[in-house]
Every structure is written in C-alpha cells, then in structure tokens.
Amino acid sequence: MTTLSRRGLLAAGGAVAVAAATSACSVKEPSSSSGPKAISFLTFETPNLTPAYWDAAIQRVTAKNPDIKVRKLVSPTADGRTDYAKQLLTSGQFPDVMIAVSPAGFAEAGDLYAWSPSELADFVYPTANPIKGKYYQLPANTQTIPPVYYNKQMFAQAGVTATPATWAQLLTAAAALKAKGHTPFVVGGGKDAFASSMILDGIVSVDVYGRTPDWMTRRRAGTVKFADPDFTAALAKFADLAAKGYLKASDVSRDYAATEQAFLDGKGAMYPMGNWFAANADSKPHAFDIGVFNLPGDDGRTVVPAYTGGGMIVSAKAANLDAAKRFALGFQLDKTQLDASVKADGLIPAIKGYTPPATVGSVYRAGYDLYQQAVVKNEVVHAFRWETADDGLLPGMTDKVDAAAQDLITGRKNAAQAAAYLDAQWAKAGR
C-alpha cells in the first residue's frame, strides 16, 4: 500500500470485507508431503500473547501439517523482536519464519521470501506495505494505533460528560482530571520503549498525516524534514502534555506490562494504546468501566491511524522453504487462530470474509466499530512509527522516535531539539 493511495485502498478493502462478511473464510489447506521438515519460528510474548497462546497456535498448524516440526524462538523483549532477528541473522541463526518483525532492511538485502499474488489472494489488503514493488510480510491484521481508552468513573468524577472531539476539549478534560487528583494519561517505557511514544504517534498521524497523507514518502524523498513547522508542532503538542503535568516523567521507566496494569489498577484516567489492549480490557479484572475514543485533532475532524501488516515473514534461505510458507499461511488463515487473535490480542483480522465472533467484549466491539466507521468515511491514515515498508521510517528509526518521546516527556529536549535529533539520526540511518 503506497502512502499516496492509503485512504482509497483502506476504504476499498473495508468494503470488500463487509461484502464478504457472510461468506466463509477462504482458507486453503495446502497438502503436505512425507518426511519431517524442521523450521524455526520467532515469536514474542506480551501480557496478551502468552506462551500458551503461541503453543496452541503452533499445534493447530502442525496438526494439519504433520510433516512440519517447529522450533519456537522467543524475542527477549516484546518491542525488540526486529533487533533480535538482526542479531540472529548476524550470527547465522536467522529464523525460517518470524511474526510482527519489520521486513525493512531484510527485504532489501535479499533475506526474505516475496509472496506471490496467488498466495496473498485471501487477504483484504494484498498490496499493503510494498518494498520496491514486492510484498514480504503477510498483511494479516489491522491495528488502530492508538485509540484512547479511558476510565469512565474518573471522567464522571471530573465532570467530563462527553469524550473529547477536539484537542482543546482533550486538554480541558485533562485539566479537570488533574484537578481531581487523577493522572490524566498513563504512559510507560523501560525495556518496552514504544509505550513512551504512543501519544506522539497518534498526534503525528492525526495532525501531520491527516493533512499530508504522503508525508513519510516525502521525508524519504528529502522534500520535508522533522524540523519543518508541522512536525515540530506535533512534537511541541506532545511536550506540552508533560509540561502541564498531564503525564508523569517517572513513568517512562515502567515496562509495557506494568503500564497496562497501572491503567487497570486505576492509576491514570486515559491510556493511549494500540487496539490490542482491548483484549485485556475485556478480560482482566478492574473496578471501573472502560470506554474508548479516537485521539482528536485541532479541528474536530476524525482521523484514525491504523496499520495493516504485522504478519509472517519467511526467510528466503530457509532450508525447508515450502514448509515455512505452508506454516505461515496456515497460521494466518486458520479461522480458529483468527478468533484466538481477536480474543487474546484484540486484533482486527484483515482476511476476506472474516468477522469477529459475536461474543467479543464490549471494549473490543467499541474500538472495532470506531475503525469500521472510519473506513466507510475514508478517514484512515497510516499509524506513524508503525509502518514497515517503503513509506515508513528508515530501519532503526523507531528506536530514535521512542528516545525522542522520552526526552520530551522528561524535559531533556524541547520540540526543536527533538526534531533536530530525529533529522540527524535519519541522516545516519540513510547512509
């Protein structure tokens, strides 16, 4: 999916999904050949995606493909899986199959298998995330990044009777919450640094991509910079939240699991996080009702950041390439696995004909409906920082965005300094 056509493709894809919703998911079971075929599979673990989740998923595929033997690898950290894959490649241990690992860098070096159009036929967005005209990552799921989850009890205590529809209303709500003794925003960091930049990701997506959908393509072409006024304004808006005390600098030392638990424990009123949080919002204990709204912009327009991808990539040099491909497709297209991903991780499967079970929780359903409304109205843009193709950040830059976000939260940098830092790091990454 090119940046220039992201909105049209997302809307068209959504229409396909709706039209196909009454049909069965067209999952094809490939035939297996005799003889054991060993493959390695790199996963990651989160509070949602537990060892039991991955083991069950692997078993479902191997039960239908008994010739495939899977050796599971686990990234040391949830957000460091791409770096871990790089380490394994350097040491000659590159996995045969990886999930939610960015293909950028690997694809250009010839390390990944390029999926054919026929292999992508069951996906709603088969042309998502091209790298030099080829498709290396199965576009398995859509994630909205970030909706804002909120504590309805705290909102009521603060007299906030409606979810904010503009940035000014969001600031007013935050001020009212702070006045009642509540921390307005829950953020994190630590070894899972992405939790520091969630709000910034949303601001850039809504304010910058909302006006200039191909901004990142222009950044790659060198016609715009992070130091330009629109991007610097987004950085300043984020820094202002910290300056006003609406989020705590000390929280950047808290890892992802602890950040999620802090919100569930009532230690903050709003939790900007990817829609995967909905799974735990619907299942983990908490003493209040949780709502969800889209991060607002200045003018009240709805702009929903989303990313479709996150699926399997396969090593081009896998010793058992056919088995690796069969495993990847079998994993991503299995109806039971799709239902499991919805329940465990709040994903929105981008598979033709698939609809979530009627039994999904109320928080997931609310977020799902917000996304579907945005698709119909053509209000979806890419989620800044989460893109993995030619229209995304250069390899290695996601960590720099997270570092800049932490510096803005703690006050170590102002907006202009953070923008200059990102431009300098971009220049190094492009060499």
C-alpha positions in Angstrom: 0.0 0.0 0.0 1.6 3.2 -1.1 1.2 6.3 1.1 -0.4 8.2 -1.7 -3.2 5.6 -2.0 -3.6 4.6 1.6 -7.1 6.1 2.2 -8.6 4.8 -1.0 -7.2 1.3 -0.5 -8.3 1.1 3.1 -11.8 2.2 2.2 -12.0 -0.2 -0.7 -10.6 -3.0 1.4 -13.1 -2.3 4.1 -15.9 -2.5 1.5 -14.6 -5.9 0.4 -14.5 -7.1 3.9 -18.1 -6.0 4.5 -19.3 -7.5 1.3 -17.6 -10.8 2.0 -18.7 -11.0 5.6 -21.4 -13.5 5.0 -19.1 -15.9 3.2 -16.8 -18.5 4.8 -13.2 -17.5 5.2 -11.5 -18.9 2.1 -8.7 -20.7 3.9 -6.9 -23.2 1.7 -5.2 -26.1 3.4 -2.1 -27.0 1.5 -1.2 -30.6 1.0 1.8 -31.9 2.9 4.5 -34.2 1.7 6.1 -37.1 3.6 9.1 -36.7 5.7 9.8 -34.3 8.7 10.6 -30.7 7.8 12.0 -28.7 10.6 11.5 -24.9 10.8 12.3 -22.2 13.3 9.7 -19.7 14.3 10.4 -16.4 16.1 7.7 -15.1 18.3 7.4 -12.6 21.1 5.4 -12.5 24.4 3.2 -9.9 26.0 0.6 -9.9 28.7 -1.9 -10.9 25.9 0.3 -13.2 23.8 1.4 -15.8 26.4 3.5 -18.9 25.8 0.2 -20.9 25.9 -1.2 -18.8 23.1 1.8 -19.4 20.8 2.0 -23.1 21.6 -1.7 -23.6 20.8 -1.4 -21.7 17.6 1.6 -23.8 16.5 -0.1 -27.0 17.4 -3.2 -26.1 15.2 -0.9 -25.7 12.2 1.2 -28.7 12.7 -1.9 -30.9 13.4 -2.9 -30.1 9.8 0.7 -30.4 8.5 2.2 -33.3 10.5 5.4 -33.2 8.4 6.3 -29.8 9.8 8.3 -29.7 13.1 8.5 -26.2 14.7 11.2 -24.9 17.0 9.8 -21.9 18.8 12.1 -18.9 19.5 11.1 -16.0 21.7 12.4 -12.5 21.5 13.9 -11.3 24.8 11.6 -8.2 24.7 8.2 -7.6 23.1 9.3 -4.5 21.1 12.9 -5.7 20.3 11.9 -8.5 18.1 13.3 -6.9 14.9 16.6 -6.2 16.5 16.7 -9.7 17.8 16.1 -11.0 14.3 19.0 -8.9 13.2 21.2 -10.4 15.8 20.2 -13.9 14.8 20.9 -13.1 11.2 24.4 -11.8 12.0 25.1 -15.0 14.0 23.9 -17.3 11.2 20.8 -18.3 13.0 18.2 -16.3 11.1 14.7 -17.9 11.8 12.8 -19.5 9.0 9.5 -17.8 10.0 9.0 -14.6 12.0 5.9 -12.8 13.1 5.5 -9.0 13.6 9.1 -8.4 12.6 9.7 -5.4 10.3 10.8 -6.6 6.9 12.6 -3.3 6.2 16.3 -3.9 5.7 15.9 -7.7 5.5 13.9 -7.5 2.3 16.3 -5.1 0.5 19.2 -7.4 1.4 17.5 -10.4 -0.2 16.9 -12.2 3.1 13.2 -12.6 2.7 10.8 -14.5 0.5 8.5 -12.4 -1.6 4.9 -13.6 -1.6 3.1 -14.1 -4.9 -0.3 -12.6 -5.8 -1.9 -16.0 -5.5 -0.5 -16.6 -2.0 -2.0 -13.2 -1.0 -5.4 -13.8 -2.5 -7.2 -14.3 0.8 -6.0 -11.1 2.4 -8.2 -7.9 2.3 -5.2 -5.7 1.5 -2.9 -7.9 -0.6 -0.9 -4.9 -1.8 -0.2 -3.4 1.7 3.4 -2.4 2.6 5.3 -2.8 -0.7 9.1 -2.8 -0.6 10.4 -2.0 -4.1 7.3 -3.3 -5.6 7.3 -6.7 -3.8 5.4 -7.9 -0.7 7.3 -9.7 2.0 5.0 -9.5 5.1 1.6 -11.2 5.2 -0.9 -8.4 5.7 -2.8 -10.4 8.3 -4.2 -7.9 10.8 -5.2 -4.3 11.1 -4.4 -2.4 14.3 -5.5 1.1 15.2 -2.7 2.9 16.9 -3.6 4.5 19.3 -7.2 4.8 20.3 -7.6 6.3 23.8 -9.0 4.0 26.4 -10.5 5.8 29.4 -11.7 5.3 32.9 -15.4 6.2 32.9 -15.5 6.6 36.6 -12.7 9.1 36.7 -14.3 11.0 33.8 -17.5 11.3 35.8 -15.8 12.4 38.9 -14.1 15.1 37.0 -17.3 16.3 35.4 -16.2 15.2 31.9 -19.6 14.2 30.4 -18.6 13.7 26.8 -15.5 12.2 25.1 -13.2 14.9 23.7 -13.8 15.6 20.0 -11.1 18.3 19.6 -7.6 18.7 21.1 -8.8 21.7 23.1 -11.5 19.5 24.7 -8.9 16.9 25.4 -6.8 19.4 27.3 -9.9 20.7 29.2 -10.7 17.1 30.2 -7.1 16.5 31.3 -7.1 19.7 33.4 -10.3 18.6 35.1 -8.9 15.2 35.8 -5.7 16.6 37.2 -7.7 18.9 39.4 -9.5 15.9 40.9 -6.1 14.3 41.7 -6.1 11.9 38.8 -3.1 11.4 36.5 -4.7 12.2 33.1 -2.5 9.9 30.9 -0.9 6.6 31.6 2.4 6.1 29.7 5.3 3.7 30.0 8.7 2.9 28.6 11.6 0.9 30.2 12.6 -2.1 28.1 9.4 -1.5 26.0 10.1 2.0 24.9 7.2 2.1 22.4 4.9 2.8 25.4 6.5 6.2 25.7 5.7 7.3 22.2 2.1 6.2 21.8 0.6 9.6 22.2 3.2 11.2 20.0 2.5 8.6 17.3 -1.2 9.5 17.4 -0.5 13.2 17.3 1.7 12.9 14.2 -0.7 10.6 12.5 -3.7 12.9 13.1 -2.1 16.3 12.6 0.6 15.6 10.1 -0.6 12.6 8.1 -4.2 13.9 8.4 -3.2 16.9 6.3 -0.4 15.3 4.2 -1.0 11.6 3.9 2.2 11.0 1.9 4.4 12.9 4.4 6.7 9.9 5.1 7.2 9.3 1.4 8.2 12.9 1.1 10.6 12.5 4.1 12.2 9.6 2.2 12.5 11.8 -0.8 14.1 14.6 1.2 11.4 17.2 0.5 10.3 17.5 4.1 12.1 17.2 7.4 11.2 16.6 11.1 12.3 20.2 11.8 9.6 21.5 9.5 6.8 23.5 11.2 4.1 20.9 11.0 6.1 18.1 12.5 7.7 20.3 15.1 4.3 21.5 16.2 3.3 17.9 16.8 6.3 17.4 19.0 5.5 20.6 20.8 1.9 19.5 21.4 3.2 16.2 23.0 5.8 18.1 25.1 3.1 20.4 26.3 1.2 17.4 27.9 4.3 16.7 30.0 4.9 20.4 30.9 1.3 20.7 32.1 1.7 17.6 34.3 -0.8 15.5 32.4 1.6 12.6 32.3 4.5 11.7 34.6 8.2 11.7 33.7 8.8 9.0 36.2 6.6 6.6 34.3 9.0 6.2 31.4 10.9 3.6 33.4 7.8 1.4 33.6 7.7 -1.5 31.1 4.7 -2.4 29.0 3.1 -5.0 31.3 3.4 -2.6 34.3 2.0 0.2 32.2 -1.1 -1.7 31.2 -1.6 -2.9 34.8 -1.2 0.7 36.1 -4.2 1.7 34.0 -6.2 -1.4 35.1 -5.4 -0.5 38.7 -6.8 3.0 38.3 -3.5 4.9 38.4 -4.5 7.1 35.5 -7.6 8.2 33.5 -6.6 7.7 29.9 -4.5 5.1 28.3 -3.5 5.7 24.6 -2.5 2.2 23.3 -2.9 0.0 20.3 -6.3 -1.7 19.9 -4.6 -4.9 21.2 -5.3 -3.6 24.7 -9.0 -4.2 24.2 -8.5 -7.9 24.8 -7.2 -7.4 28.3 -9.7 -4.5 28.9 -12.4 -7.1 28.3 -10.9 -9.9 30.3 -8.6 -8.7 33.1 -10.0 -7.6 36.5 -10.6 -3.9 37.0 -13.0 -1.9 39.2 -14.4 0.6 36.6 -15.9 0.7 33.1 -13.6 1.3 30.2 -14.6 3.4 27.2 -12.7 4.3 24.0 -12.5 7.3 21.7 -10.3 8.4 18.8 -7.4 10.7 19.6 -8.7 14.1 18.4 -7.1 16.8 16.3 -7.5 20.5 16.4 -10.5 20.9 14.1 -12.7 18.0 15.2 -12.1 16.0 12.0 -11.9 12.3 12.6 -8.6 10.8 11.6 -7.9 7.2 12.6 -4.3 5.9 12.5 -4.1 2.3 11.5 -1.6 -0.2 10.3 -2.3 -3.4 8.4 0.5 -5.9 8.4 2.3 -7.5 11.3 2.0 -11.0 9.9 4.6 -13.6 9.0 7.8 -13.0 7.1 9.8 -16.0 5.8 13.5 -16.4 5.2 14.4 -16.7 1.6 17.1 -19.1 2.6 15.0 -21.4 4.8 16.2 -25.0 4.4 12.6 -26.1 4.1 11.1 -23.1 2.3 7.9 -24.8 1.3 7.2 -25.9 4.9 8.0 -22.4 6.1 5.5 -20.9 3.7 2.8 -23.5 4.5 3.3 -22.9 8.2 3.0 -19.1 7.7 -0.1 -19.2 5.6 -1.7 -22.0 7.7 -1.2 -19.9 10.8 -2.5 -16.7 9.4 -5.6 -18.0 7.6 -6.9 -20.5 10.1 -10.4 -19.5 11.4 -9.8 -20.8 14.9 -6.5 -18.9 15.0 -8.2 -15.7 13.8 -10.7 -16.0 16.6 -7.9 -16.6 19.1 -6.1 -13.5 17.9 -9.2 -11.4 18.4 -9.8 -12.8 21.9 -6.1 -12.7 23.0 -4.8 -9.6 21.3 -7.7 -7.5 20.1 -6.6 -7.7 16.5 -8.8 -6.9 13.5 -8.0 -9.7 11.1 -7.7 -8.4 7.5 -8.8 -11.7 5.9 -11.6 -11.8 3.3 -14.9 -13.0 4.7 -13.8 -12.8 8.3 -15.9 -11.1 11.0 -15.2 -11.2 14.8 -17.3 -13.6 16.9 -20.5 -12.2 18.4 -19.1 -13.0 21.8 -16.3 -10.3 21.7 -16.2 -8.0 24.7 -17.7 -4.5 24.8 -14.4 -2.6 24.7 -13.2 -4.5 21.6 -16.5 -4.0 19.9 -16.5 -0.3 20.6 -13.0 0.1 19.1 -13.8 -2.2 16.2 -16.9 -0.1 15.4 -14.9 3.1 15.5 -12.5 1.7 13.0 -15.2 0.4 10.7 -16.9 3.8 10.7 -13.6 5.5 9.8 -13.1 3.0 6.9 -16.5 3.7 5.5 -15.9 7.5 5.7 -12.3 7.2 4.3 -10.9 8.7 7.5 -8.0 6.2 8.0 -4.3 7.1 7.7 -1.2 5.1 8.4 0.0 5.0 12.0 3.2 6.9 12.3 6.2 4.9 13.5 4.4 1.5 12.8 4.8 1.5 9.0 7.2 -1.2 7.7 7.5 -0.6 4.0 8.9 2.0 1.5 6.6 4.6 3.1 7.8 4.0 6.6 10.6 5.1 8.8 14.1 4.1 7.8 15.4 1.0 9.5 16.5 1.7 13.1 14.5 4.9 13.4 11.6 3.6 15.5 14.0 3.4 18.5 15.0 7.0 17.8 11.4 8.2 17.8 10.9 6.4 21.2 14.0 8.1 22.6 12.8 11.5 21.4 9.5 10.9 23.0 11.1 10.0 26.3 13.3 13.1 26.1 10.2 15.3 25.5 8.4 13.6 28.5 11.3 14.2 30.9 12.1 17.6 29.6 15.6 16.7 28.4 14.7 18.1 25.0 12.3 20.7 23.7 10.4 20.2 20.4 13.0 21.9 18.2 15.8 19.9 19.8 13.9 16.6 19.3 13.2 17.5 15.7 16.9 18.2 15.1 17.8 14.9 16.8 15.4 13.0 14.5 16.8 14.6 11.4 20.4 13.9 12.5 19.5 10.2 13.2 17.7 10.0 9.8 20.8 11.2 8.0 22.8 8.4 9.8 20.2 5.8 9.0 20.2 6.7 5.3 23.9 6.2 4.9 
